[in-house]
C-alpha cells in the first residue's frame, strides 16, 4: 500500500501534536490494527511524550477505544486534559507493570515505542503476555536497536534473539518434541516486519499444535520418504538406516527399536543433521 493511501498515515498527518513514526510502519499497522477500528478495546502505547501519537490512534481507532499512554517523563500527564489516561513509570520495572495491570486490568493492544533498550523491550513483553486479552497483541517498534552498539550490540540477549525464543516456545508445544518445560501456551503467532515484532495472543493457542492426524484413506501408496537421498556424502548404510527413522513414530515399533538400538536410529539422525548443517551454513549470511 502506498503511504498516501494508508488510513493510519492520514491520521498521523491530522494529529495536532508532534509524533515520529518510521515511514514503513504505517502499512504494517494498517494490516495489524484494522480489525480494532470502532471496537470497544483498551489500547496502550509506551512512549508518548509529545502527545501526537495519542491523537493519531484516537482518530484511527475511533471513539470507542480506551487509549492509555505510558511515559517516564511526568510532563506527559498534561494529555489527560484531552481525555487520555496517562501513567508515569519505567517500563523496565516489573513493579510498575504489576501496579499498572492491577489498576487497568487486562488490555487488548500494547504498543512499545518506549526506550528501545533490550531490557525495556523484554520486560515489557514478559509482563504483558499474561495480561493481554484473547485476540489482542503486543507490538514492539524499533527493533533495529538489536543491531546498534549504543544499545548493547553485539549481545546474544538482544530483543530479536528473545523474540526468536518466543517462536521456539510456540514450536515446543508440538508433542513430537517431547518438551518437558513450560512452553508459550498463549502465543498464537509472532510476526516479524522491518523493525517491528508483533505477538498475537490467544489462550487456546496450545491446542493448535496437536498430534498429527491420519485421514485413514485406504488409497495409501506407503511411500518411503526420500528426504535423505540427495545427501551423497552419507554412506550407503546410513542412508538405508535413515529411511527407517519414521518407525519411531509407530508406538510399539518405536519403543522396541529404542530399547534394542536396532538400526542405530539416533546415530544415523545425528550424522544426517551434521552434514546438513555444514551445507546450510552459507545461507545464514548474518550469523
C-alpha positions as CSV (number, residue, x, y, z in Angstrom):
1,X,0.0,0.0,0.0
2,X,1.3,3.4,-0.9
3,X,1.9,5.6,2.1
4,X,-0.7,8.2,0.9
5,X,-3.3,5.5,0.8
6,X,-2.6,4.4,4.4
7,X,-5.5,5.2,6.8
8,X,-3.1,5.4,9.7
9,X,-0.8,7.8,7.8
10,X,-3.7,10.1,7.2
11,X,-4.4,10.0,10.9
12,X,-0.7,10.7,11.6
13,X,-0.9,13.9,9.4
14,X,-4.1,15.1,11.1
15,X,-2.6,14.9,14.6
16,X,-2.4,18.4,16.2
17,X,0.8,17.5,18.1
18,X,4.2,16.2,17.1
19,X,4.7,12.4,16.5
20,X,7.5,10.5,14.9
21,X,7.0,7.1,13.2
22,X,9.1,5.3,10.6
23,X,7.7,5.5,7.1
24,X,7.4,1.8,6.8
25,X,5.3,1.4,9.9
26,X,2.1,2.8,8.6
27,X,1.2,-0.1,6.2
28,X,2.2,-2.6,8.9
29,X,-0.1,-1.0,11.4
30,X,-2.9,-0.8,8.8
31,X,-2.6,-4.6,8.4
32,X,-2.2,-5.4,12.1
33,X,-4.7,-3.0,13.7
34,X,-7.6,-2.5,11.2
35,X,-9.6,-5.2,12.9
36,X,-9.8,-3.0,16.1
37,X,-11.3,0.1,14.3
38,X,-14.6,1.1,16.0
39,X,-14.2,-1.6,18.6
40,X,-14.5,-1.3,22.4
41,X,-10.9,-2.0,23.2
42,X,-8.2,-0.9,25.6
43,X,-5.2,0.4,23.7
44,X,-1.9,1.2,25.4
45,X,1.2,2.9,23.9
46,X,4.5,3.3,25.7
47,X,6.4,6.5,24.8
48,X,4.0,9.4,24.2
49,X,5.9,12.5,25.4
50,X,4.9,14.9,22.6
51,X,1.3,13.5,22.6
52,X,0.9,13.3,18.8
53,X,0.6,9.6,18.6
54,X,-2.3,9.6,21.1
55,X,-4.4,11.8,18.8
56,X,-3.3,9.7,15.8
57,X,-4.5,6.5,17.5
58,X,-7.8,8.1,18.6
59,X,-8.5,9.2,15.0
60,X,-7.5,5.9,13.5
61,X,-9.3,3.6,16.0
62,X,-12.4,5.7,16.7
63,X,-14.1,7.0,19.9
64,X,-14.9,3.5,21.3
65,X,-11.2,2.8,22.1
66,X,-9.9,3.5,25.6
67,X,-6.5,5.0,24.8
68,X,-3.8,4.9,27.6
69,X,-0.3,6.4,27.4
70,X,2.7,5.3,29.4
71,X,5.6,7.7,29.8
72,X,8.6,8.0,32.2
73,X,8.5,11.8,32.0
74,X,5.8,13.2,34.3
75,X,5.2,16.2,31.9
76,X,3.1,13.8,29.8
77,X,0.3,14.0,32.5
78,X,-0.9,17.1,30.7
79,X,-2.5,14.9,28.0
80,X,-5.1,13.8,30.5
81,X,-6.8,17.1,29.8
82,X,-7.6,15.8,26.3
83,X,-9.3,12.6,27.6
84,X,-6.4,10.2,27.6
85,X,-5.3,8.1,30.6
86,X,-1.6,8.7,31.4
87,X,0.6,6.5,33.6
88,X,4.0,7.6,34.6
89,X,6.7,4.9,35.3
90,X,9.6,2.9,33.9
91,X,8.8,0.1,31.5
92,X,11.8,-1.9,32.7
93,X,10.4,-2.1,36.2
94,X,8.2,-5.2,36.8
95,X,6.7,-3.5,39.9
96,X,5.4,-0.7,37.7
97,X,3.7,-3.2,35.4
98,X,2.2,-5.1,38.4
99,X,0.6,-1.9,39.6
100,X,-0.4,-0.9,36.1
101,X,-2.3,-4.1,35.3
102,X,-3.9,-4.2,38.8
103,X,-5.3,-0.8,38.1
104,X,-6.2,-1.0,34.4
105,X,-7.0,-4.7,34.1
106,X,-6.2,-6.8,31.0
107,X,-5.8,-4.9,27.8
108,X,-6.2,-5.6,24.0
109,X,-3.2,-3.9,22.3
110,X,0.1,-2.9,23.7
111,X,2.5,-0.8,21.6
112,X,6.1,-0.4,22.7
113,X,7.6,2.8,21.4
114,X,9.5,3.5,24.6
115,X,13.2,3.5,25.4
116,X,14.1,0.6,22.9
117,X,16.8,-1.0,25.2
118,X,16.8,-4.8,25.3
119,X,15.8,-4.8,28.9
120,X,12.9,-2.4,28.4
121,X,11.5,-4.3,25.4
122,X,11.9,-7.8,27.0
123,X,10.4,-6.8,30.4
124,X,7.5,-5.1,28.6
125,X,6.6,-8.2,26.7
126,X,7.2,-10.6,29.6
127,X,4.9,-8.6,31.9
128,X,2.3,-8.2,29.2
129,X,2.0,-11.8,27.9
130,X,-0.4,-12.8,30.7
131,X,-2.3,-9.5,30.6
132,X,-3.5,-9.3,27.0
133,X,-7.0,-10.4,26.1
134,X,-7.5,-13.1,23.6
135,X,-7.4,-11.7,20.1
136,X,-5.1,-8.9,21.3
137,X,-1.4,-8.3,20.6
138,X,1.8,-6.8,21.7
139,X,3.7,-4.7,19.1
140,X,7.4,-3.7,19.7
141,X,8.7,-0.9,17.5
142,X,12.3,0.0,16.5
143,X,13.7,-3.5,16.9
144,X,16.7,-2.4,14.8
145,X,18.2,-1.4,18.1
146,X,19.2,-5.0,18.5
147,X,21.9,-4.2,16.0
148,X,23.1,-0.9,17.4
149,X,26.2,-0.6,19.6
150,X,24.7,2.2,21.8
151,X,22.0,-0.4,22.8
152,X,24.5,-3.1,23.6
153,X,25.2,-4.8,20.3
154,X,26.6,-7.4,19.9
155,X,24.7,-9.4,22.6
156,X,23.0,-12.8,22.4
157,X,20.5,-11.3,24.8
158,X,19.1,-8.7,22.4
159,X,15.4,-8.3,21.8
160,X,15.3,-10.1,18.4
161,X,17.0,-13.1,19.9
162,X,14.4,-13.1,22.6
163,X,11.6,-12.8,20.0
164,X,13.1,-15.9,18.3
165,X,13.0,-17.7,21.6
166,X,9.2,-16.9,21.7
167,X,9.0,-18.7,18.4
168,X,10.9,-21.6,19.9
169,X,8.3,-21.7,22.7
170,X,5.5,-21.9,20.2
171,X,7.1,-24.8,18.4
172,X,7.9,-26.7,21.6
173,X,4.2,-27.2,22.1
174,X,4.1,-30.0,19.5
175,X,4.0,-33.5,21.0
176,X,6.8,-34.6,18.6
177,X,9.4,-32.6,20.5
178,X,8.5,-34.0,23.9
179,X,9.4,-30.8,25.7
180,X,9.1,-31.2,29.5
181,X,9.2,-27.5,30.4
182,X,6.5,-24.8,30.1
183,X,6.2,-23.5,26.5
184,X,4.5,-20.3,25.5
185,X,0.9,-21.5,25.7
186,X,-0.9,-18.3,24.8
187,X,1.1,-17.0,21.9
188,X,-0.7,-17.8,18.7
189,X,1.7,-16.0,16.3
190,X,4.9,-14.0,16.2
191,X,5.2,-11.8,13.1
192,X,8.5,-10.0,12.0
193,X,8.4,-6.9,9.9
194,X,11.0,-4.3,9.2
195,X,11.9,-3.1,12.8
196,X,8.6,-4.3,14.2
197,X,7.7,-7.5,16.0
198,X,4.0,-8.3,16.6
199,X,2.9,-11.0,19.1
200,X,-0.7,-12.3,18.8
201,X,-2.3,-13.6,22.0
202,X,-4.8,-16.5,22.2
203,X,-5.2,-18.6,25.3
204,X,-6.3,-21.6,23.2
205,X,-3.0,-21.5,21.2
206,X,-1.7,-24.6,22.9
207,X,-4.4,-26.6,21.3
208,X,-3.4,-25.6,17.8
209,X,-0.3,-27.8,17.6
210,X,-1.7,-31.2,18.5
211,X,-0.6,-34.7,17.3
212,X,-0.5,-35.3,13.6
213,X,-3.7,-36.8,12.1
214,X,-4.0,-39.6,9.6
215,X,-7.2,-39.3,7.4
216,X,-7.2,-43.2,7.3
217,X,-7.5,-43.2,3.5
218,X,-7.3,-46.8,2.1
219,X,-5.5,-45.5,-1.0
220,X,-2.1,-45.2,0.6
221,X,0.9,-46.0,-1.5
222,X,3.0,-46.5,1.6
223,X,5.7,-44.4,0.0
224,X,9.1,-44.3,1.6
225,X,10.5,-40.8,2.5
226,X,13.4,-39.9,0.2
227,X,14.4,-36.8,2.3
228,X,18.0,-38.1,2.8
229,X,18.5,-39.3,-0.7
230,X,20.1,-36.1,-2.0
231,X,22.9,-36.2,0.5
232,X,25.6,-38.1,-1.4
233,X,28.1,-37.9,1.4
234,X,26.1,-40.2,3.6
235,X,27.3,-43.8,3.4
236,X,25.0,-46.4,1.9
237,X,24.4,-48.0,5.2
238,X,23.5,-44.7,7.0
239,X,21.2,-43.7,4.1
240,X,19.5,-47.1,4.4
241,X,19.1,-46.6,8.2
242,X,17.8,-43.1,7.7
243,X,14.8,-44.5,5.7
244,X,13.7,-46.2,8.9
245,X,13.6,-43.1,11.2
246,X,9.8,-42.9,10.6
247,X,9.5,-46.2,12.6
248,X,10.0,-44.2,15.8
249,X,6.5,-42.7,15.2
250,X,4.8,-46.1,15.5
251,X,4.3,-46.7,19.2
252,X,5.2,-50.4,19.5
253,X,8.0,-50.4,17.0
254,X,9.4,-47.2,18.2
255,X,9.7,-48.5,21.8
256,X,11.2,-51.7,20.5
257,X,13.9,-50.1,18.4
258,X,14.7,-47.5,21.2
259,X,15.3,-50.3,23.7
260,X,17.3,-52.6,21.4
261,X,19.3,-50.0,19.5
262,X,18.5,-51.8,16.2
263,X,19.3,-49.6,13.1
264,X,21.1,-47.1,15.3
265,X,18.4,-44.6,14.6
266,X,19.7,-41.8,16.8
267,X,23.2,-42.1,15.5
268,X,22.0,-42.0,11.9
269,X,20.0,-38.9,12.5
270,X,22.9,-37.1,14.2
271,X,25.1,-37.8,11.2
272,X,22.5,-36.5,8.8
273,X,22.0,-33.3,10.8
274,X,25.7,-32.6,11.0
275,X,26.1,-32.9,7.2
276,X,23.1,-30.7,6.5
277,X,24.2,-28.0,8.9
278,X,27.5,-27.6,7.1
279,X,25.8,-27.3,3.8
280,X,23.1,-24.8,5.0
281,X,25.5,-22.5,6.9
282,X,26.2,-20.4,3.8
283,X,22.5,-19.3,3.7
284,X,22.8,-17.6,7.1
285,X,24.6,-14.6,5.9
286,X,24.2,-12.6,9.1
287,X,25.3,-15.3,11.5
